[in-house]
Amino acid sequence: MVEDVPPGKPFETRASGWGEFEIVIKIFYDPVSNEKAQTFYHQLKLHAFGITDAEKDAMTASGEITSWQYEEQVFNEPYEQFYEVLTSVGGKGQGQNGTGGRGKGKGTKVMGGGMVGRDGGADRGALIPLQNSPRQPFSRETERLEIKRLVEAQKRVEEMTRELAKELKEKEETLRRLRQDPL
């Protein structure tokens, strides 16, 4: 069951249900961009999840599931006008109602936050912020933590591989001895 969402809160829904579903998201750009619409596939998670049981329990207790997925859009050699819109600060390059300067699309809303600058605030820029913020969980800090996590996981896998290789050698030696010394 999906409820109506109050105006001013784009991309939010309230629903009851459980499971994981693939949804299709199609993004249409302002005509100033001269970009074709893009289609993305997103895995929607409608259940508590986490690395530990405590994380799952916290999601269940709060009644809110937060699932972030980083998607990157690369615009190779955008037109000058569109580049200005992408890299300008705040409302620069936008029309009165946030529709890209044409006044069309009366129901169109500009998503708050957008691309963020160095401080992770609401100003826009072409740079990934250095630190996380409540409205922007993706940053250089997130990237560093993910790299650290991957390096630690790789070390664990290498250690497990060494242990298994040692165990395999011991078992091969045992097998060799058993073949040489029949009972």
N, C-alpha and C positions, 0 to 999 in steps of 0.2 A: 504494500500500500504506500503510495507516494502522496505527500501533502503538497499544497501550493506553498511556494516560497514567497515571503514578503518582498516587495520591490526594493531594489538597492543591494541585494545580496546575490550577485551572479555566481553561478557554478556551485550552489549549495542546494541540497535536497534533504528532506527528512523522510525516512522510509523504515519499514519494519521488514525484516527478512533475514536470511542467513545464506552464506555461500560466496562463491567467487564467479564473476561473470566478465566476459570480454565485451566492452562497449566501444562503439565507433565515435570518434570525435572529429568533426570536420571544421577546419578553421578557414574562414573567408577573410581576406585582407582588404583594406581600403583600396579603392581604385588607384590612388596615388602611388601605390607600391608596384603596380604592374606585375604582381605575383599571382600565380595560380593558387587556388584553394588547396590546402593540404589535409590529408586524412591520417589520423593516428588511431591506433588500437590501444586501449588502456584496460588493465586488469582491475576491475572494481572488486574490492574486498568488503563484504558485509558480514564480517565476523571478527571477534577479538583475535589478535595474533601478536606475536612477539617472540623474542629469543628466550625469555624466561617465563615461568608461570606467573611470576609477580607482575610482569608487563601485561600479560593477558588479563589477569585479574583486575589490574588498574583500569584497563579499557572497558572491561565488563561493568565495573562499579561506576565509572563515569557516564556510561551510556553513549559514549562518543568514540567512534573509530576514526583515527587519523592515519591516512596512508598517503605518503608522499612518493612521487616518482619523478625523477629528473628527466626532462625531455629537452633537447637542445635543437634549435632551429638555426641553420646557417644560411645567410643570404649572401651568395657570392656576387660581388659587384652590384649592389643595389643601386637603383637610380638615385641621383642626388637628393631629390625631394624626400624620398622614402628614408634615405640615410639620415637626413636631418630629423625626421620624426623619430627614428629609432634611437638616436644619440642625444637628442635635445633634453633639457631639464624640464620637468613638470608639464605645464600645458602648452609650452612653445610648440608650434607646428600642429596644434589641434584646434578644431572649430569650437564654437560656443557650447555645443552640447556633447563634446567629446567624440565626434564622429569623423575626425580627420580633416575638418575644414570645409566640408561641403554642406553641412546642415541637413543631410539626408539621414534616413534611418532613425526615426524618432524614438523607437524602442531600443536602440542600440546603447549599450553601456560599455564604458571602458573599465577593464578590470583594474582594481586598485593595486598599487605596487609595481606591476609591470616589470620592466628591466630595472635593476637597481644599481646605484652607484657604490662607491667605496664604503660608505657608512652603513649600508643596509637599510637606509631610510626610504622615503617615498619618492625621492628624486630619481629620475631615470638616467641611465648611462649605459654604455656598451661594456662596462666592466663587471665581472663577478665580484660581489662584496668580499671583504676580508673576513668578516665575522658573521655568525648566524644572528638572526633576529626572529621574533615570533612570526612575522609576516613573510620571512624569507629563510627557509631552512637550508638552502644550498649556498655554499660560500667556499672560499679557499680553506677555511677552517674545517669544513665538512670533508673537503677533498683530502686534506692532510690526515684526518682521523681515519678515513677509508683506506688510504694507502698504508697507514700504520697497521690497521686491522688485517689487511691482505698480506703484509710482510710477516706478521706474527703467525698467520694461518699457514703461510708457505713454510716457515720454520718448523711448525708442528708437523706438517706433512712430511718434510724431509727427515725429521727425527723418527716418525713412525715408519718411514721407508727403511731407514737404517736398522731399526729394531726388527722389522720383518725380514730384511736381508740376513741379519745375524741369526735369527730363528731358522730361516731356510737353510743356511749353511750347517747349522747344528743338526737339523733333521736329515740333510743329505749325508753328513758324516755318519750319523746313526744308521742310515740305510746302507751305506757303503760297508760299515762294520758288520751288519747283519748278513749281508750277501757274502762276505769273506768268511765269516765264522758260522757255519750252519750248526744248529743245535745238535 
